[in-house]
């Protein structure tokens, strides 16, 4: 068995960049916090149980692993993060897949610098990057390492989403930063549709899918008291609409049953402590003050996890977001929190 495991690892290494030398034992945890730095090859994943007690610490030699700017992307047993690299160099050229049961890792090489966002399908990984005013979207076959690539000159792409055979690309024109567009590609990287988002607030943050709709958070100037909005694209008709929120900032967005949970925080200057529960059918928006940071949120069943600057909390959604557990001072020396992900059910 050990010989077979070593052989499989060697094959993976030759094809797509590698895996951990020894498989790790399954860790019994509920949520994990990633901390990192751009100054050294030092990242730390701390795994917590449902009482928010640490049950494992995993050190990884990647600088700037993950980011509060980008979504963590789940696919089967894995969560995918970008190691951005050292400050001002960004030479990692890879995406890291972390097994949510064991913590073992897979490296997927992307021969581009300054990776900005990723999306994952069962068969492919997609990454966006920018070089000299040209945005590149790279498709990597997760099994054989083959790649396809398209270029978007004078565009900036940060957010990618994959759903049911389609890659959704949120793009901003560099010569008109308030003009957003949505490109839809099939799995052959052929353009199916271009959708104008000029009437949507300019700062598009995160996205999710609900009831055959692509829904994303969009804000205006966060220093102005203008309510944020949800942008909505119906995937059957491609009709675009908006839905008003109550708070001026909106970042993370999660699908919970037939509703949406929105983190009312600013991605540039995290300072929010509330979330919005949105029912698009009844058009009801309920704001809940969680009294702790919601820089990143993650969902597991009826439990919402919220990560702040130096705190982690869990809430029971089914009981009106009642606080279950809260801990302070979770940061390791010299590291800052970057990402949050939950265990594989």
Secondary structure, DSSP 8 states (H G I E B T S, - for coil): -HHHHHHHHHHHHHHHS-B-SS-------SEEEEEE-SSSS-EEEEEE-TT--EEEEEEE--SSBS-TTS--EEETTEEEEEB--STTT----EEEEEETTT--EEEEE---SSEEEEEE-SSEEEEEEEETTEEEEEEEETTT--EEEEEEETEEEEEEEEETTEEEEEEEETTEEEEEEEEEE-TT--EEEEEE-TTS-SEEEEEEEETTEEEEEEES-TTS----EEEEEETTT--EEEEE-SSS----EEEETTEEEEEE--SSS----EEEEEETTTTEEEEEE-SS--SEEEEETTEEEEE-SSEEEEEEGGGTTEEEEEEE----TT-EEEEEEE---
